[in-house]
């Protein structure tokens, strides 16, 4: 069973979503990049040729990336296009806890009802920031779990709940863990990665700006 993989990361090909897709994709599967908004209309014709689809995207500001929302809005304009298609989602975030992604699993259920597709399940993977930079062996167990779940998807089998739970990990952090993080935050260590990104994009000096605050 060939899959259509809809990569919803704003980072496109150089994203953690792409890295996750490579864990299970084959040469016969097709990937489309939703960040290419100009191609959304053409992508609708591509979707018509597939019965099994996987949407992969990261958590952005505690929600679905805007480019993915825009694509679903475009899908809604084509009556019946998604009816009966089997869809699974793989959502991930840099947060180590899975609780941040729970609202999206419920949102997928709403999308399924509105667009008429069969929602097989949602795979939740927290702690994904940096996957694209890690050596393959570092995430070997996650790769095996995702590959096994997608094999079940291809063969129309229900997802293994044990594998879903393993990938989701802890729902919330422990009190001790939160305390350690708070202490590290005071040293500035926890912001090194984000600060480097802000500086690279000339936004570091503006990080505390409040453009919509009332004056």
C-alpha positions in Angstrom: 0.0 0.0 0.0 1.6 3.3 -1.1 1.1 6.3 1.1 0.7 10.0 0.4 2.8 11.8 3.1 1.7 15.4 3.8 4.6 17.2 5.5 3.2 20.1 7.3 6.4 21.5 8.8 7.1 25.2 7.9 10.8 24.1 7.7 10.0 21.9 4.7 12.6 19.3 3.6 15.0 20.3 6.4 12.6 19.5 9.2 12.1 17.0 12.0 8.9 16.0 10.2 10.9 15.0 7.2 13.3 13.0 9.4 10.3 11.2 11.0 8.9 10.5 7.5 12.1 8.9 6.4 11.8 6.4 9.3 8.9 4.6 7.4 8.6 5.9 3.9 9.4 3.8 0.8 10.4 4.7 -2.7 6.8 4.1 -3.8 5.4 6.6 -1.3 5.0 10.3 -2.3 5.7 13.3 0.0 4.2 16.7 -0.5 5.4 19.8 1.3 2.5 21.9 2.6 4.8 24.9 3.2 4.6 25.4 -0.6 1.2 27.2 -0.5 1.3 27.9 -4.2 1.0 24.2 -4.9 -2.0 23.5 -2.6 -4.5 23.5 -5.4 -2.4 21.0 -7.4 -2.0 18.9 -4.3 -5.8 18.3 -4.3 -5.4 16.4 -7.6 -2.6 14.4 -6.1 -4.8 13.5 -3.1 -7.4 12.1 -5.4 -5.0 9.3 -6.4 -4.4 8.0 -2.8 -6.6 6.1 -0.3 -4.1 6.2 2.6 -2.6 9.5 3.8 -0.3 10.5 6.6 -0.1 14.1 7.9 3.1 14.9 9.8 3.5 18.3 11.5 5.1 19.9 14.5 3.3 21.8 17.3 3.5 25.5 16.6 2.5 28.0 19.3 0.5 25.2 20.9 -1.5 24.6 17.7 -1.4 23.3 14.2 0.9 25.3 11.9 -1.0 27.9 9.9 0.1 26.4 6.6 -1.5 23.1 7.6 -4.7 24.9 8.6 -4.8 26.7 5.3 -4.4 23.3 3.4 -7.4 21.8 5.3 -9.4 24.9 4.4 -8.5 24.3 0.8 -9.5 20.6 1.2 -12.9 21.7 2.4 -13.6 23.4 -0.9 -13.5 20.2 -2.8 -16.7 18.3 -1.8 -16.2 14.6 -1.3 -12.5 14.6 -2.0 -11.6 13.1 1.5 -14.7 11.0 1.9 -13.7 7.4 2.9 -10.0 8.0 2.7 -8.0 6.5 5.6 -5.9 9.1 7.4 -3.4 9.0 10.2 -1.5 11.9 11.9 2.0 12.0 13.3 2.3 15.1 15.5 5.4 16.1 17.4 6.9 18.9 19.6 10.0 20.0 21.4 8.3 19.7 24.7 9.2 16.5 26.6 5.6 16.0 27.8 2.8 14.8 25.6 0.1 16.9 27.3 0.8 19.8 24.9 -0.4 17.7 21.9 -3.6 16.4 23.4 -5.8 19.2 22.0 -4.7 18.4 18.5 -5.7 14.8 18.8 -9.3 16.0 19.5 -9.1 18.5 16.7 -8.3 15.7 14.3 -11.5 14.0 15.3 -13.4 17.2 14.4 -11.7 17.4 11.0 -12.6 13.8 10.3 -16.3 14.4 10.9 -16.3 17.6 8.8 -14.3 16.3 5.8 -15.6 12.7 5.9 -12.3 10.8 6.1 -11.6 7.8 8.3 -9.3 8.8 11.2 -7.2 5.7 12.0 -5.3 7.3 14.9 -2.9 10.0 15.9 0.7 9.2 16.8 2.1 11.6 19.4 5.9 12.1 19.7 7.1 14.7 22.2 10.8 15.8 22.5 11.3 15.9 18.8 13.3 19.1 18.5 16.7 18.1 17.1 15.7 14.8 15.5 17.1 16.0 12.2 20.5 16.6 13.8 20.8 13.4 15.8 22.6 10.3 14.5 20.1 7.6 13.5 21.0 5.2 16.3 20.0 7.8 18.9 16.4 7.4 18.1 16.4 3.7 17.0 13.5 2.6 19.3 11.3 5.5 18.2 12.1 4.7 14.6 11.2 1.0 15.1 7.9 2.0 16.8 6.9 4.5 14.1 7.8 2.0 11.3 5.7 -0.7 13.0 2.7 1.6 13.3 2.9 2.7 9.7 3.2 -1.0 8.6 -0.1 -1.6 10.4 -1.6 1.5 8.7 -0.6 0.2 5.3 -2.2 -3.2 5.9 -5.4 -1.7 7.5 -4.7 -3.0 10.9 -5.5 -1.1 14.1 -2.5 0.7 15.7 -0.8 -1.1 18.5 -1.8 0.9 21.6 1.4 -0.2 23.5 3.5 1.4 20.7 1.4 4.6 20.8 1.8 4.9 24.5 5.6 4.2 24.3 6.0 7.0 21.8 3.9 9.5 23.7 5.9 8.9 26.9 5.0 10.8 30.0 2.0 13.1 29.9 3.4 15.6 32.3 6.8 16.3 34.0 7.5 15.3 37.6 7.8 17.8 40.4 11.5 17.0 40.7 12.1 17.4 37.0 10.2 20.7 36.9 12.3 21.9 39.8 15.6 21.0 38.1 14.4 22.7 34.9 13.6 25.9 36.9 17.1 25.9 38.4 18.7 25.4 35.0 16.6 28.1 33.5 18.0 30.6 35.9 21.5 29.9 34.5 20.4 30.6 30.9 21.3 27.1 29.7 17.8 26.2 28.7 17.6 29.2 26.3 20.9 28.7 24.5 19.3 27.0 21.5 16.4 29.4 21.2 18.6 32.5 21.7 20.9 31.3 18.9 17.9 31.0 16.5 16.7 34.5 17.5 20.2 36.0 16.9 20.5 34.2 13.5 17.2 35.8 12.4 18.1 39.2 13.8 15.2 39.0 16.4 17.1 38.6 19.6 16.8 42.3 20.6 13.1 42.2 19.9 12.2 39.1 21.9 10.3 41.0 24.5 8.4 43.3 22.1 4.7 43.6 22.6 3.5 44.9 19.2 -0.2 44.4 20.1 -0.2 45.7 23.6 -2.3 48.7 24.3 -0.3 51.9 25.1 
